[in-house]
Amino acid sequence: RAVSEVIPPRRLARVELVAEGPHCAVPEVIATTKQGQTVCLSPSAPWVKLILTRILKRYHRVL
């Protein structure tokens, strides 16, 4: 079950994007909070899309 309510980015320790494939029919976004709680985020939520865009921009700057 995916969560759509906003989690402040400062509370997130890790964000993983799991692409669709044979193991999963839809893409998933898994977040781990700094408290160690794992949460499945709704990939269609606007705030999740914004966080993923920012992470990807930062990643491309490093390359």
N, C-alpha and C positions, 0 to 999 in steps of 0.2 A: 504494500500500500504506500503510495507516494504522498509526501507531505507538500502542501502548497503554501502554507503560511511562511512568512519571511523570517529567516534566521540571519541576524546581523553577521556580515562577513568577518568581523573581528572575533567572533566566537567559533569560527571554522578553522580546524587544523589541517584538514585535507579534503580535497574534492576529486572524485574519480568519475570519468565518463566511460560507461560500458556500452560499446556500440552493439547494434542488433546483429544477430548471427544465429547459428544453429542452437546455441544455448539459451537465447533470449530473443523473443519476437519484437520487442520494442527497445529503443535506447533507454538506458538508466543513468541517473546521476546519483552517486552515493557520496554523502558527506559524512565526515567524522568531526565531531566537535572537539574543542580543547578539553572537555570533560571526559572524552572517550566514548560518547554516545554515537552510534552509527544510525544515520537517517537516510531514507530513500527520498530524494527530492523529485518533484514533478518537472520533467524536462520542458514542459510547455509553459511553465510559470514565467512571466516576464522578468522577475528578479533573478531567477536561476539562469535564464539566457544572458542577462547582463553580467553576472558573475563569470560565466563561462567565456564570454567575449573578452572580458578584462584579463582573465588568466591566459587565454590564447594570445592576446596582444603582447603580454609580458613575455610569454614563451618565445614568440617570434622575434622580439627585440634581443633576446639572449643569443639566438642563433645568428 
